[in-house]
Amino acid sequence: MGASPKTTEYLKECMADALLQAMKEKPFLKITVNEIADAAGVNRSTWFRNFNDKNEAITFKLIRLWNRWADEHGMKERHRYTLDNAEDFFAFNYSIKDLLSEIYREELQACVYNAFYQVMMPQYGADPAECYEARFYSFGLFGFLDEWIKRGFYETPEQITELFRKMMGSKETV
C-alpha cells in the first residue's frame, strides 16, 4: 500500500526544500542525492520514486509556491495568461526573488521555464486561434519574467506590470 497523495506531496516538498537549502552552501552540481535525502530525513529510494533529477525537484517547488500564493491571494484564474493576472504573476515572482536569483545564479533557468509551462500553459481545445493566442501571450509573459530576473528585479512589480501591459497594447494601467 502506497503513501497517500498528501504524504507524497509533503515528502516531495521536504526533499525540494533540502535541495534548496543545500544550494545555499555549495554549487548545485556538487550536491548529491544522498545529501538531499539525508537532510530531508528520507531514503535515497524515496528520492528516486518521486524525482528523476534535481531540476525536477526545483520545478516542483516553484509550482507548489505558485499554487500556495495563488490560494492565499484568492486568484480565480491561475493556469493561463490573462491581463488581470499579469500583476499577480509579477507580484508572486517578486515575492520569491531571492530563490529565483539563486536558481539563475546556478544557471537553472530551465526549471523556472518548466514550472511556468506547467502552470501557465494548459491544454486548450481544438480552436487553433485560442491555442496560438495563449502561447503568444504566455511566452511574452515568460520573456518579461526572464529579463526581469536577469536585471536583478530592478523594476517594482507594479512597474514591470505596467511595462508588460504597454507592450501588450492594453489601455488598462496598474
C-alpha positions in Angstrom: 0.0 0.0 0.0 1.5 3.3 -1.1 1.7 6.7 0.7 -1.3 9.0 0.5 -1.1 11.8 -2.1 -0.9 14.3 0.8 2.1 12.4 2.3 3.8 12.2 -1.1 3.4 15.9 -1.7 4.8 16.6 1.8 7.8 14.4 1.2 8.5 15.9 -2.2 8.4 19.3 -0.7 10.8 18.3 2.1 13.2 16.9 -0.4 12.9 20.1 -2.6 13.5 22.2 0.4 16.5 20.2 1.4 18.0 20.7 -2.1 17.3 24.5 -2.0 19.0 24.7 1.4 22.0 22.8 0.1 22.3 25.2 -2.8 23.0 28.0 -0.2 26.0 26.0 0.9 27.5 24.5 -2.2 27.2 24.5 -6.0 24.2 22.7 -7.4 26.3 20.2 -9.4 28.1 19.1 -6.3 25.0 18.3 -4.3 24.3 14.6 -4.2 21.1 12.8 -3.9 22.3 11.2 -0.7 22.9 14.6 0.9 19.4 15.7 -0.1 17.8 12.5 1.2 19.7 12.7 4.5 18.8 16.3 5.0 15.1 15.6 4.2 15.0 12.5 6.5 14.1 10.1 3.7 15.8 7.2 2.0 17.5 7.6 -1.3 14.9 5.4 -2.9 12.2 7.9 -1.8 14.0 10.5 -3.9 14.1 8.3 -7.0 10.5 7.3 -6.5 9.5 11.0 -6.7 12.0 12.8 -8.9 14.0 11.9 -12.0 16.6 14.6 -11.2 17.4 17.7 -9.1 15.9 20.0 -11.7 12.6 18.3 -11.4 12.6 19.0 -7.6 13.2 22.7 -8.1 10.4 22.8 -10.7 8.1 21.0 -8.3 8.9 23.5 -5.5 8.2 26.5 -7.8 4.8 25.1 -8.8 4.0 24.5 -5.1 4.9 28.1 -4.2 2.8 29.5 -7.0 -0.3 27.4 -6.1 0.1 28.3 -2.4 0.5 32.0 -3.3 -2.5 31.9 -5.6 -4.6 30.3 -2.9 -3.6 32.9 -0.3 -4.4 35.7 -2.7 -7.7 34.3 -3.9 -6.7 34.1 -7.6 -9.6 33.0 -9.8 -7.6 32.2 -13.0 -4.1 30.9 -12.3 -3.4 28.4 -15.0 -3.4 30.7 -18.1 -2.4 34.2 -19.0 -4.9 37.0 -18.7 -4.2 40.7 -18.5 -5.8 40.6 -15.0 -3.4 38.0 -13.6 -0.2 39.6 -15.0 0.0 41.8 -12.0 -0.4 38.8 -9.7 2.2 36.8 -11.7 4.8 39.5 -11.3 3.9 40.1 -7.6 4.4 36.4 -6.9 7.7 36.2 -8.6 8.9 39.3 -6.8 7.9 37.6 -3.5 10.3 34.7 -4.3 13.0 36.9 -5.9 15.8 35.6 -3.7 15.0 32.0 -4.7 14.8 32.9 -8.4 18.1 34.8 -8.2 19.7 31.7 -6.7 18.2 29.5 -9.4 19.5 31.8 -12.1 22.9 32.1 -10.5 23.2 28.3 -10.9 22.0 28.7 -14.5 18.9 26.6 -13.8 16.5 28.8 -15.8 15.0 25.7 -17.4 13.5 24.9 -14.0 11.7 28.2 -13.9 10.5 27.8 -17.5 9.3 24.2 -16.8 7.3 25.4 -13.8 5.9 28.3 -15.8 5.0 26.0 -18.6 3.2 23.5 -16.4 1.3 26.3 -14.6 0.5 28.8 -17.3 0.0 26.6 -20.4 -2.8 24.2 -20.0 -4.0 22.2 -23.0 -6.7 24.1 -24.9 -9.4 22.9 -27.2 -9.2 22.4 -30.9 -9.6 26.1 -31.8 -6.2 27.0 -33.3 -6.7 30.7 -32.7 -7.1 30.1 -29.0 -4.0 27.9 -28.9 -1.8 30.3 -30.7 -3.0 33.3 -28.7 -2.5 31.5 -25.4 1.1 30.5 -26.4 1.9 34.0 -27.7 0.9 35.8 -24.5 2.3 33.2 -22.2 5.7 33.2 -23.9 5.7 37.0 -23.8 4.9 36.9 -20.1 7.8 34.4 -19.5 10.1 36.6 -21.6 9.4 39.5 -19.4 10.0 37.4 -16.3 13.3 36.1 -17.6 14.6 39.6 -18.4 13.4 41.0 -15.1 15.2 38.3 -13.2 18.4 38.8 -15.2 18.1 42.6 -14.5 18.0 41.8 -10.8 14.4 42.8 -10.3 15.3 46.4 -10.9 11.7 47.4 -11.5 9.0 47.1 -9.0 6.2 44.5 -9.7 3.9 47.5 -10.5 6.4 49.0 -12.9 7.0 45.7 -14.7 3.3 45.0 -15.0 2.8 48.5 -16.5 5.6 47.8 -19.0 4.1 44.5 -19.9 0.6 45.9 -20.4 2.0 48.7 -22.6 3.8 46.1 -24.7 0.7 44.0 -25.0 -1.3 47.1 -26.1 -3.5 47.3 -23.1 -5.0 50.6 -22.3 -5.5 49.5 -18.7 -2.8 50.5 -16.2 -1.9 49.4 -12.8 
